[in-house]
Amino acid sequence: MKARRARRAASLALLLAGLSLAGCTNFFEIPVETPIKPKLDVTPFQRVLVAGFVGGGTEDVDANMETVRLLRSQLRTRSKMRVIEADVLPLADIVARQVKEGAADGANGATVPQESQPQAGQLPERIRDEKDLEAYDQIFANVDYWKQLGEEHQNPLIVTGTVLFVPHSRSGFVQREEEVFDALGRRSVRPVRTYRDRKGYILRPKFVFIDGRTGTQVYSETFREEVLYDAQQNTPALSSYFELMDRVMPGFLGTLSNQSIRGTRFLLK
């Protein structure tokens, strides 16, 4: 009996709710903007230097050059800091030079700080994957180098890091929508699973932020994005790079400046 009464009460509540919604023939769309605070406090800096990156992966795209150009372009319009126009640093070559100098100093009996110099003999000839990049990470702990660079450019916030952009392929079942018509000519769409070979790229940038006044690292963040196309589709590597960087850019900018998420809400009347 109690269960029957409960069901009747629930049915009545649903009926009243339906009548109430039916009377709400007007609705209003209200834009909503939610502010997001930056992850890094950049108030001590008036200038920003996107110095250079250790790039690796496909040779079809100069990951160092393209990343520096893109970040500088974005920061000119999205940041209050002044973007320094300087030559792009060939960071991989700089690391290799430091390795040779460190090895020479060691042979001459000089003391080379282990925390600030890459280990000799550990640099790969070509950067193909994330493991190869690990040998270059010690450059970001070379306080003396970054402090000297900061002094040359009036102590800015320095943006550097690594960028890996590599080809990628995958095979498997994917779902697509297929348009069908019945005997009366009525159209419908149904999901169909098909086995496909796909190819594309993986982008893995690591952004390192260094205080140009002290040469010390203050923040770092790594992103990973992937895009796949049909194997028959011929997409230029540079186009895929910009497509993936477009996904990364909100996260990068959110580190340095106030961002906002825009959406809408609906009010019934």
NORNOR-V723799 format. One record per backbone hydrogen bond with DSSP energy under -0.5 kcal/mol. NH is the residue of the N-H (numbers start at 1). CO is the residue of the C=O. If there is no record, write none. Layout:
nh->NH co->CO
nh->NH co->CO
This chain:
nh->5 co->1
nh->6 co->2
nh->7 co->3
nh->8 co->4
nh->9 co->5
nh->10 co->6
nh->11 co->7
nh->12 co->8
nh->13 co->9
nh->14 co->10
nh->15 co->11
nh->16 co->12
nh->17 co->13
nh->18 co->14
nh->19 co->15
nh->20 co->16
nh->21 co->17
nh->22 co->18
nh->23 co->19
nh->24 co->20
nh->24 co->21
nh->25 co->23
nh->28 co->267
nh->30 co->28
nh->30 co->265
nh->31 co->29
nh->32 co->263
nh->34 co->261
nh->35 co->33
nh->36 co->259
nh->39 co->254
nh->40 co->255
nh->42 co->40
nh->45 co->42
nh->48 co->82
nh->49 co->157
nh->50 co->48
nh->51 co->49
nh->51 co->159
nh->52 co->159
nh->54 co->161
nh->55 co->53
nh->56 co->163
nh->57 co->127
nh->58 co->165
nh->61 co->58
nh->63 co->61
nh->66 co->62
nh->67 co->63
nh->68 co->64
nh->69 co->65
nh->70 co->66
nh->71 co->67
nh->72 co->68
nh->73 co->69
nh->74 co->70
nh->75 co->71
nh->76 co->72
nh->77 co->73
nh->77 co->74
nh->78 co->74
nh->79 co->75
nh->82 co->46
nh->84 co->48
nh->84 co->82
nh->86 co->84
nh->89 co->51
nh->91 co->89
nh->93 co->90
nh->94 co->90
nh->95 co->91
nh->96 co->92
nh->97 co->93
nh->98 co->94
nh->99 co->95
nh->100 co->96
nh->101 co->97
nh->102 co->98
nh->103 co->99
nh->104 co->100
nh->105 co->101
nh->106 co->102
nh->107 co->103
nh->108 co->104
nh->109 co->106
nh->110 co->105
nh->112 co->110
nh->113 co->111
nh->116 co->113
nh->117 co->113
nh->122 co->119
nh->124 co->122
nh->128 co->126
nh->133 co->129
nh->134 co->130
nh->135 co->131
nh->135 co->132
nh->136 co->133
nh->137 co->133
nh->137 co->134
nh->139 co->136
nh->140 co->137
nh->141 co->138
nh->142 co->139
nh->143 co->141
nh->146 co->142
nh->147 co->143
nh->148 co->144
nh->149 co->145
nh->150 co->146
nh->151 co->147
nh->152 co->148
nh->153 co->149
nh->153 co->150
nh->154 co->151
nh->155 co->150
nh->157 co->47
nh->158 co->156
nh->158 co->210
nh->159 co->49
nh->160 co->158
nh->160 co->208
nh->161 co->52
nh->162 co->206
nh->163 co->54
nh->164 co->204
nh->165 co->56
nh->165 co->163
nh->166 co->202
nh->168 co->200
nh->170 co->198
nh->172 co->196
nh->174 co->194
nh->176 co->192
nh->178 co->190
nh->180 co->188
nh->182 co->186
nh->185 co->182
nh->188 co->180
nh->190 co->178
nh->192 co->176
nh->194 co->174
nh->194 co->192
nh->196 co->172
nh->196 co->194
nh->198 co->170
nh->198 co->196
nh->199 co->229
nh->200 co->168
nh->201 co->227
nh->202 co->166
nh->203 co->225
nh->204 co->164
nh->206 co->162
nh->207 co->205
nh->207 co->221
nh->208 co->160
nh->208 co->206
nh->209 co->219
nh->210 co->158
nh->210 co->208
nh->211 co->216
nh->212 co->156
nh->212 co->210
nh->214 co->211
nh->215 co->211
nh->216 co->211
nh->218 co->209
nh->219 co->209
nh->221 co->207
nh->223 co->205
nh->225 co->203
nh->227 co->201
nh->229 co->199
nh->231 co->197
nh->233 co->230
nh->235 co->233
nh->236 co->234
nh->240 co->236
nh->241 co->237
nh->242 co->238
nh->243 co->239
nh->244 co->240
nh->245 co->241
nh->246 co->242
nh->247 co->243
nh->247 co->244
nh->248 co->244
nh->249 co->245
nh->250 co->246
nh->251 co->248
nh->252 co->248
nh->253 co->249
nh->254 co->250
nh->255 co->252
nh->256 co->252
nh->256 co->253
nh->257 co->253
nh->259 co->36
nh->261 co->34
nh->262 co->260
nh->263 co->32
nh->265 co->30
nh->267 co->28
nh->269 co->26
